[in-house]
Amino acid sequence: MARQCPDCKINLRTEEILGIELDICPTCAGIFFDDGEMVKLKDQGDDAFEEVDEQVQPEQPFEPTGENITRMCPSCGEVMDEFKYLYTTHIKLDSCPKCSGTWVEHGELEAMQKALADAEVQPMNESLMRTLKHQLAIAKEEVAHEQRLYRQRRMTQVLRLLTLRRAGPPFWF
């Protein structure tokens, strides 16, 4: 069965680019990467994503709808999950939970390449770093609080035992 573009619903064509067989939509220039193909492309060098994006062009000017649509995997037909690339970017990709394939719209490979370059120059977003430090401080305080509560409960138990012994008759009778 021919693979279909999850956006245009037309058959994808297979092209070999940089030694990798990619499934490409001729209408929108979206690319479906089978599991492991994107890693192979990244291993081709720092400019590989941009090079593929330049080579794969839509036959006609194509504008994505921008709507949240449910995309079906071209390989196995499962509903694909949307995720943010590198978690902190605006780039949204779709991945199949069953076969681990990834759908990339035209222009997103170049955006991914730029995001990777930015991440190497500035490894941590300042806002993210502040959030992580804040969460770490909260976690440390929660642990300290639990330790204080534990010590307090132990002390209360010891005091109860001491109080019970003094109030009643000696325990050996």
N, C-alpha and C positions, 0 to 999 in steps of 0.2 A: 504494500500500500504506500502511495506517495505521501510524503510529509507535507502538511499544509501550514501556511503562515497563520499564526494565532491572531493576527490583526486583519489581514486582507482575505484570508480563507482561500488563497490560491496555492498551487503546488510550489514548493521550494525547489530550487535547482542546486545541485552539488558542484562546488568549485574548489579546486586545490589552490590555496593561497599560503605561501611560505611553508609548503610541504604538509599542510593540514587540510583535510577535506572538510569544508564547511557547508552547511545548508543555508542558502541565502534566498531571501524573497526578492524577486526582480522588481516588484512594485514599490515596496517601502524600504528596501535595502536592510531589513532586519536580518539578524544572523542567529541561527540556533547552534549552540555549542553542545555537543555531546559531552558526557562526563569525561573530564581530563583534557579536553581540547583547549580550553582557555588557559590552563597551566602550560600546555605545550606552546601556545602562542606567546605567553609571557616569557617563557624560556628562550624565545627567539631574540630577545634584546629589549632595551628600554623603549624603542620606538615602534615595536611590532603592532601594538594596538592601533596607533595612529596610522600606520601604513595600511593595515587592513581596512580601516574606516575610509581612507582615501581611495582605495581600490574598489570598494563596494559602494556604488552609487545607485540611487533609485532611477528607474527608467523615466519616470515623470516626477515633477516636483511633488513631494509628499509631506503633508503636515500631520503629525499625530493628533488624535482627537483630544488628548489631554484628559479624557474621562477615565474613571476607574472601571476598566472592563475586566471580565474574567477571561483569562487566557488559558487555552487548552494546550497541553504539551504536544508538539508536532511528532514526537517519537512514540509516546505511549497513550496519549489522549487524556491523561490525568489533568485535573485543575492545577495550575501552577501557582506557587506562592510568591507574592511580591516582597522584596526586601531592599533595604538601602545598602548600596555599595560602600564598604568601609564604615558602615553604621553612622558616620557623621556627615556624609555627603547628601546632596539632593538627588543623586543618581539612583533611579529605581530600576531594578532588574527583576526578572521573573525566573524562578527555578522550580523544577519538577521534583516533588518529594519522592517519587517512585524511581525515576531513572537518573536523577541528578543532572539533567540537561539544563541549560540556561539560555533564555531568550534575551537578546540585546538589540535595542532599537538603533536605527541609523544615528550616528553621532555620539552614541554613548561610549563607544570604545575610546574615542579621543578624550572625552570627558574623564573616563576612568584613568587614562594615562596621566592626565594633568593632576587628578586627585592623588595618584600614587606619588608623583613627583613632589607635590605639596606635602604629602605625609612624610616623605623622606627628609625634606628640609625642615619641617616643623612637626616633629613626631607627636606632640600632644597639643590638642586644642586647649587654650587657656581656660575656657569655660568648663570643658570636660575635666581638666586637672583640678579646678576648684571644687567641682562636684564630687570627684573621687576623694579629695582630701576631706571634704565635709562628711561624706559617708563613712570614711575611715574613722574620723573623730567620733561619730555617733556609735559606730560598732565598738570602739574602745570603751566609751562611756557605758554602753550596755553591758559589756563584760565586767567592768569595775562595779557596776550596780549589782549584778548577779553575785559577785564575790562578797560584797557588803551584806546583801540579803542572806547569803549562806552563813556568814560569820554571825549575824544577828540571830538567825534561827538556832544555831548551835549553842550560842550563849544563853538563849531563852531556855533551851532544853536542860542545860547544866544547872541553871538557876532553879528551875522547877524541881529537879532531882534533889538539890540541896534543901529546898524549902520543904519538900515532902518528908525528908528524913528528920528534920528538927520538929516538925509539928506533931508527929505521931509517936507512939511508943517505940522503943528500940526494936529494930528489925529482928533480933535474935530470939524474942519471946514468942 
